[in-house]
Amino acid sequence: MTTKKTKSTIFHDNLASKYESEYSGYYWKLYFDITLNHIKKFLPKKKCNILDAGGGTGFWSRKLAKLGHKVTCTDIAQKMLDTGCSISEKEKLNKKIDFVNADIMDMRQFKDNSFDFVLAEGDPVGYCGDPNKAIKELSRVAKKGSYVVVSIDSFFSRMNKMVSRANFKELNMLEKNHQTTFPGGGYLEHDFTVEEFKSLFEENGLKVINIIGKPVFARSIPRDEVEKILSSKKIYDQILKLELRYNNEPSIIGMSSHIQIIGKKR
């Protein structure tokens, strides 16, 4: 089944060949290290069947496949999937990853209770147009008792950026609808508060197990300085330890760039 074209689909299709290079550098390395550390805490110990929903070029699919798991990577942007397929073939992971064109809000290709672990990293839930439908589908295809992990853009982090730029026009829309327009893409994204995100999980049969912010400290380093600071291995390791120690502290999660939540299907 091929999904219909949206502004998000067109944007990501056009970006597909260079998508992963957009997230290079020490800041993103830190972000990915935080993410993987958190995911590993909840991965099944035995090799299992994983869904990487809205997985794009399969960045996380490849990391999980390298750990021995079988992964299904879905996305609405076919060129993102095509790029991911090419990369996985080069890395000899193509037998462990299936790339499927599917809408995160309507994954009828998959039966109820199909996956041992479900992942939706990098905001597909916030970009899809109806976050509730997306979480409902992620919960539906997860096996009972399995974990669902989702990351999204943070409402207060987005607000902080708008205040710092005196962008009060878009701030009004954010306050009213919890939505902003994605730069360059022209499509709406939903930015979540922690409590809003938790409620979305609980309403769709997912018991919230843990929530983190990522990153909670490095996001405060000016972007024109962060790469130089994190290029020191000693400093990088110290900041990573601090991030992992405090990133589930309730008083600071909401100000992080992204919020990541782990839920367990009842």
C-alpha positions, 0 to 999 in steps of 0.5 A: 500500500502506497500512502498519499503525498503530504507536505511532510512526505514531499519535504522528506522525499526531497531530503532523503539522500542527505537526510542523515548527514543533516544530523551529524556532529557531536551534538547529535552524537550525544543525542543519539547516545542518550537515546540508545542508552534509554532504549536498551534499558527496555529492549527484550533480552532475546532477539525479537521483532521490532517496529520502527514506525516513521523510521525514515532511512532506517537509522534506528533500524540499523542500530537495532538490527546490529544488536541482532533483532529483526526490524520493520521500518515504516515511513510515508516517504518512499524515497526515505525508505529507498535510501534506507534500503540502499544503506542497509544493503551496503552494511549487509543488514538487508536481511534483518530490515524490511522497509514498508511504506505505511502511514503511522496513523493507519498501519493496517498492513500489520495485525493487532499484537504483531511486534515485541517492541515498538519505536517511533523516534524523531517526531513522526507522531508530532508530524503526522497530523493526528497524534492520537491516531498514531499512538492508538496504532502504535499501541494496537500493533504492540504485543500485550506487555511489550514496550512502546517508545516515542520521542517528540518535540517539547512544547516549552523548548519550542516556546523558549526559542520563540521568546528568544527570537521575539517570535510572538506571532507563532507563539500565539499559535503554539499556545492556542493549539500546541502547533508550529510550522516546521521550518522549510517544510510548511507542515504543522507539527505538534509540540507536547508538554510532558503531561499532555504526552503522558495522557496520550499514552494512558488513554491508548492503553499504554502504562507510562514507565519512564520519561526523559528529556534529551538533552537536558543540559547540552541544549543550553550550550550556544549552537556556535560553541557546542561542537567545539565543547563536545569535541573534547572526549573528556568533556563529552563523557562528563556531559553524557554522564550528567545527561544520563543521571538527570534526564528523568528529573521531572523539573527539567524534562519539559525544557529539553529539546525532545521528550521521550516516553516509554509505555507498556501495553496493558 
